[in-house]
């Protein structure tokens, strides 16, 4: 059994200005993705990107991911609160961001960028798909630092115990799994944020980076991203506790995360099939 190391969610403060790890991770992952995109554009001219083209794209993506993640969380996970307090959607500092909402926001932003610059939509999504896991990794590490989005109780050695008085998130977790006499959780839980950082971040990045290093039919890299993320997220949902106000949607195992992820798996498979079918048809005609 492991003990939660209790990192400080506050990165640093200067007077009234407070910078939290969660916000810093958004900025750091966008910057890292932008730099890596510029490097790839410089070293592979066949992709058709100039490094300067990516500056405008970064603005679109940043706006899409932040707005989409916030709106998606409210609509998918906290809609009743929106009806009671519509201004909650603007109070980002209160927490609540959704990957699926962020993904939809980025797709919309990239579509607008594609229209403005006259580029095929999937040529852009294929280019940025290998960079998205950087943000996924950073976001899950931030979730771990904030002591939120834990997995279910476990008796495995990798299970982690959290001191209940650490934070509101830790107390909420203890309320769900129980509190022992020494003020920690009665049962250790899976550090599912770290599992997701490893799979959706590191592993998915490596898969997409090396897969996209060779020419692929348009839409294939985007399809592989949707499929890879969908499979990893769906699998981890089996050991990740659902949001307390939602609980399980069906059968004491099916979660909102699974419901939102299933379409990604199906669309990813469809996109891969269409991409290679079109390539084969084009080769046959040629």
N, C-alpha and C positions, 0 to 999 in steps of 0.2 A: 504494500500500500504506500502511496506517495502523499506528501503534504503540499497543499497549494502554497507557492512561494510568496504570495501576497504582494505582487508588484503594484506600484502607485499608478493609478489611472491618469494622474496629472503629470505630464512630461516636464513642464516648467511654468513658472508664472513671473510676470514682470508687473508689479503693482496690481492693478485690477485686471490686467490681461492674463488669462489662464489658457494654456495650450494643453489639451488632452491628447493622449496617445491615439484615440479613435480618429480625431480630426487630422492629426499629423499623418496617420497611416493612409488616409485618402490622398493627401497632398503628395506623400512620398511615392505611393504606387503610381499615381498619374505622371509624376516626374520621371520615375524609372521607366515606365512604359514609353513615354515620349522619347527619352534618350535612346532606348533600345530600338525603337522604330526608326529613328534618324540613322542609327548605326547600320541597321539592315538596309535602309534605302541607299545609303552611300556604298555599301558593299555588294549590292545586287541591283544593278541598273535595269535588269530585265523586268523587275517588278513595276517599273514605270512611275516611281515616286521620287520626287525631289525632296530633300530634307526640309526645305522651306514650306512645302505643301502641308507638312505635318503640324505646323504651328496652328493653322486654322482648324485642322481636325481635332487637335487637343482641346480647343475651346468648346467645340460641339460635344465632344465625348464627355468632358468634365461637367458641362451643364446637364447633359442627358442622364449621367449616372447619379448625380446628387438629387436632381428633381425627381427622376424616376424611382430611385430607391426609397425616397421619403413618401411619395404619393402611393407607391406600391405597398409599402408597409401598412399605411392607414387603410387602404382599400381591401387588402388581402387579410390582414391580421387584426385590425382595430377599427373596423367600419362603424360599429355602434357609437364609439367615442366621437367620431367625426360628426355624426348626426346631433349629438348633444353639444359639441363644442367645435364648430367648423374651423376656428382659428388654430386648433391643435396641429393642423397639418403644416403650419408655418413655424412651430416651435421645435425646430430640429434639435436644440440642445436638450430636450427632454428624452431623446433617444427614440429609436425605432427606424431601421432602414432595412429594406428587403432586396435581396439579390435579384429576384425575378422582376421586381419593379424597375431596378436599375438596368437590367438587361433590356427591358422594353423601352426604357428611356433612351438608352444608347442606340437601339435600332432606329428609333424615330429620329434621333439627332443625326445619325449617319445617313439616313434617307434624305434628310434636308441638305446635308453636305453634298451628297451625290448629285442631287438636283442642281445645286448651285454650281458645281464644278464639272458637270457632265460626265461623271464616272459611273460605271455599272455598280449597283449597290453591293453585289456579292464580291466584287473585286476589292472593295474596301473592307468588308467584314472578314474576308479571308486573310487580309493583311493584318488586321488588329486582333483577330481571335487568339493567336499564340501569346499575346501580351496580356490578355484579360486575367489569366491565373495569377499574375503578379499582384493585382488588386485583391483577388480572392484570398491569397496567402496573407497579405497584410491585414485584411479585414478580420480574418479568423484569429490571428494573433492578437488583434485589438480586443476581440470578444473575450479571449482568455485573460488578458490584462484586466478587463472590466468585470471578470468573474461572472459572466453571463452565458446563456445558451449551453448549459451543461447537458451531459448525457444521462442515461438512466443509472440507477444504483448497480454496482457490480462487486463481485468478490475476487476479481482478477487482480494480480499484483500492480497493474497499471492504473487501478482505481485511485482517485484523489479525494482527500478530505479537505473540507473548507471550514474555517472558523466562522461561525454564524454571525458574530458581531462585526465582521470585517466591513460590510457594506449592506445597502438595501438589497442588492442582487443576491448576496450571500444569505441574508436572512430569509429572503423569499425561497431560496433553494432549500434551506433547512426546514421551512414550514411545509414543504412538499414531501421531503424524505424523512423528516424527524430529526430531533436534536438529542445528543447524548448528554450525560451529566457534566462533562467537561466543556460544554459549549461549542462542540463541533458537530458536524452531521453524524447521525447514528450509523449511516452507511456511506462508504466511498462511492463516487460516481465516475462515469467515463469522462475524461477530458475530451469531449467530442469536438471542441473547437480545434484542438491540435490534430485530431484525425483529419478534419476537413482541410486544415492548412497543409497537411502532408499530401492528401489525395487531390483535392481540387486546386491546390496551389502548386506544389513541387512536381508531383507526378504528371498532372495534366499539362503543365508547362513543358515538361520534357517531351511528352508525346507529341504535342502540337508543334513545338519548335523543330524537332527533327523530321516530323512528317512534312511540314511545310518547307523544309530546306530544299526539296526537289520540286520541280513543276508538278502541280496537281490540277485536275479539272476544276474550273470555277465552281464554287459552292461546296467543294469537298472539305476544305479546312473548316469552314463554318459549321458544316454538318457534323464533323468529328468533334468539334468543341461542344455542341449541344448534346451529342450522344455521351461523350466522356463525362461532362459535368453531371448530366442527368443520372447516369449509372452510379457515379460516386456519391452524389447527394442522396439518391434514393436508398442506397445501401446503408449509409450512416444514419438515416432517419429511423432505422430499426432500433438504434441504441441511443438516440437523442430524444430527450424529453420534449414533448410538444409545449407550446406556449400555455401557461397556466390558464388563461382565460378562454382558450380554445379546446384544450385537451385533445383526445383522439376523435377523429371524425367518424370512424367506423371500426368495429372489431377489436378495439383495444390495441391497435397497432398502426392503423392507417392515419397519417397525419396530413396537415395542410401542406407541409413541404413535399410530401409524396404526390399530392394532388397537383401541385404546381409544376412538379418535375416530370411527371409522366408525359405531358405533351412535348417537352424538350427531347425526350428519348425518341418518341415516335417521329417528330419532325426531323431530328438529326439523322435517323435511319433513312427517311424519305429523301432528304437532301443528298446524302451520300449515294443512294441508288440512282437518283436522277442525274447527278454529276457524272458518274461513270457510264451511265447509259448514253448520255449525250456525247461523251467522249468517244465511245465505241461507235455510235452512229456516224459521227463526223469522220472517224478513221475509215469506216466502211465506204462512205461516199467518196472520200479522197482516193 
